[in-house]
Amino acid sequence: METKNYFEILQHLVEVRNYSQLRETLSEMQYVDVALVIGQMEKEDALCLFRLLPKDMAADVFANLDSDDQRIIIESLNDPEASNIINNLYVDDAIDFLEEMPANVAKKMLAIANQETRSQINHLLQYPEDSAGSVMTVEYIDLKQDMTIAQAIEKIRRIGLDSETVNICYVLDSKRVLVGTVALRYLLLLDSDAVIGEVMNDNVISINTLDDQEVAAKTLKKYDFTAMPVVDAENRMVGIITIDDVVDILEEEATEDIEKMAAIIPNDRPYLKTGIFETYKKRMPWLLFLMISATFTGAIISSFENALSKCVLLTAYIPMLMDTGGNAGSQSSVSIIRGLSLDEIQFKDLFKSLWKELRVAILCGITLSGANFVKLLLIDHLSIQIALVVSLTLIVVVVFSKIVGCFLPMVSVKVGLDPAVMASPMITTIVDVISLITYFEIASVLLHL
């Protein structure tokens, strides 16, 4: 059933105060759908719905709410109810929740959490933001090398419900050093008397707690894993990152790149829940910088004022040249940035990429220039000299734009900058300046201005 239909059904049941039917309907729903419905409801109805959730479902629903709804709900619960939520969240979800809460709320939640949960949360909070350690969970199945398969299965039965996943179990030695992995399906299919150390896979791929979360996500994606172990500097296992974490990481990183490419300071809050002044602060710095940088184009036009006065018609084609150059540069930059993000290209591929973009640019430039030349002669009825000026400039602009669009993102990676910052707005500004200079210089030569 669609979320819209669930919303209508639950909203009606809340309005008529049919709580028994509400509980029954909620127990049959997926917790993701319940979270979506709660997010659409008015505050009082949302609180009513959440309080009616079965206890074993409340934490999962809570983890899927956005931070504003989480805050509203947690502040409405008494201490035992709130404690039940924080203690039943997976630790990585608890970290995400606490990082979004005001300091007083986070402090209160830590105070009412049980000792084990509080210890795990405090441990993960020590890792740098956006590191693998900060997004991992510590709820996993660990086994010993000398265990039999029967003993391993018994342990999984005992603690499996409290683990993030049981599909892969991790084999540790006496010092908790990761020495192997074993899939649950092998445990079910092999002889129960077999020893774990003899059937485990000792070719283990892991990530370090201090690795960037994006690196962790890419590694997990590269090997097509559903979970990956996280180890410290001594190769001692401290947690796992699962596929649901990776989805969140990739979405966050993609959103951040898109915002940077649009000249917006990244913001992790939903659009409709971001205040007007906060949105203004995120957009204004880049707009101000780009506005000031754009004054260079005005200065260039002013410096060629005498030339323009002799052939005013040239001004009519300035927007077309600047827009085409900006679009050409954006095409290259987006392709390069995406390639860098997916590790398809690296800085060592700079000259190979430049050579490719140069050839593409020449083909594009000639095609655009030819089409433009015909249009200027047949439709605009310009002289051959002016049509030639505009068309030749178009070739130079397209070639230069694509080279810049390729070069800047790759160099930015080399010097430690985010390539997304060098995307459309920055490249467009640079290209505009070069387009004008090229245009007027060609016009001066061919038209003797």
RAGI-V578742 format. One record per backbone hydrogen bond with DSSP energy under -0.5 kcal/mol. CO is the residue of the C=O (numbers start at 1). NH is the residue of the N-H. Records with the same first field share a line. If there is no record, write none. Layout:
CO=NH, NH
This chain:
2=6
3=7
4=8
5=9
6=10
7=11
8=12
9=13
10=14
11=15
12=16
13=18
14=17
17=19
18=22
19=23
20=24
21=25
22=26
23=27
24=28
25=28, 29
26=29
30=34
31=35
32=36
33=37
34=38
35=39
36=40
37=40, 41
38=41
42=46
43=47
44=48
45=49
46=50
47=51
48=52
49=52
50=53
54=57, 58
55=59
57=61
58=62
59=63
60=64
61=64
62=65
66=70
67=71
68=72
69=73
70=74
71=75
72=76
73=76, 77
74=77
78=82
79=83
80=84
81=85
82=86
83=87
84=88
85=88, 89
90=94
91=95
92=96
93=97
94=98
95=99
96=100
97=100, 101
98=101
102=106
103=107
104=108
105=109
106=110
107=111
108=112
109=113
114=118
115=119
116=120
117=121
118=122
119=123
120=124
121=125
122=126
123=126
124=127
128=131
130=213
131=134, 135
132=135, 136
137=240
138=140
139=164
140=142
141=170
143=172
144=147
145=197
147=196
148=152
149=153
150=154
151=155
152=156
153=157
154=158
155=159
156=160
159=162
160=163
167=184
169=182
170=143, 172
171=179, 180
172=145
173=176
176=237
177=173
180=171
181=201
182=169
183=186, 187
184=188
185=189
186=190
191=194
192=150
194=149
195=198, 199
196=199, 200
200=202
201=181
202=204
204=206
205=229
207=231
208=211
209=133
211=132
212=216
213=217
214=218
215=219
216=220
217=221
218=222
219=223
220=225
221=224
226=243
228=241
229=207
230=238, 239
231=209
232=235
235=178
236=232
239=230
240=137
241=228
242=245, 246
243=247
244=248
245=249
246=250
247=251
248=252
249=253
250=254
251=255
252=256
253=257
254=258
255=259
256=260
257=261
258=262
259=264
260=263
261=425
270=273
271=274
273=275
275=279
276=280
277=281
278=282
279=283
280=284
281=285
282=265
283=287
284=288
285=289
286=290
287=291
288=292
289=293
290=294
291=295
292=295
293=296
294=297, 298
295=299
296=300
297=301
298=302
299=303
300=304
301=304
302=305
304=308
305=309
306=310
307=310, 311
311=314
312=315
313=316
314=317
315=318
317=321
318=322
319=323
320=324
321=325
322=326
323=327
324=328
325=329
326=330
327=331
328=332
329=333
330=334
331=335
332=336
333=337
334=338
335=339
336=340
337=341
338=342
339=344, 345
340=343
346=349
347=350
349=353
350=354
351=355
352=356
353=357
354=358
355=359
356=360
357=361
358=362
359=363
360=364
361=365
362=366
363=367
364=368
365=369
366=370
367=371
368=372
369=373
370=374
371=375
372=376
373=377
374=378
375=379, 380
376=382
383=387
384=388
385=389
386=390
387=391
388=392
389=393
390=394
391=395
392=396
393=397
394=398
395=399
396=400
397=401
398=402
399=403
400=404
401=405
402=406
403=407
404=408
406=410
407=411
408=412
409=413
410=414
411=415
412=417
413=416
417=419
418=421, 422
419=422
420=423
423=426, 427
424=428
425=429
426=430
427=431
428=432
429=433
430=434
431=435
432=436
433=437
434=438
435=439
436=440
437=441
438=442
439=443
440=444
441=445
442=446
443=447
444=448
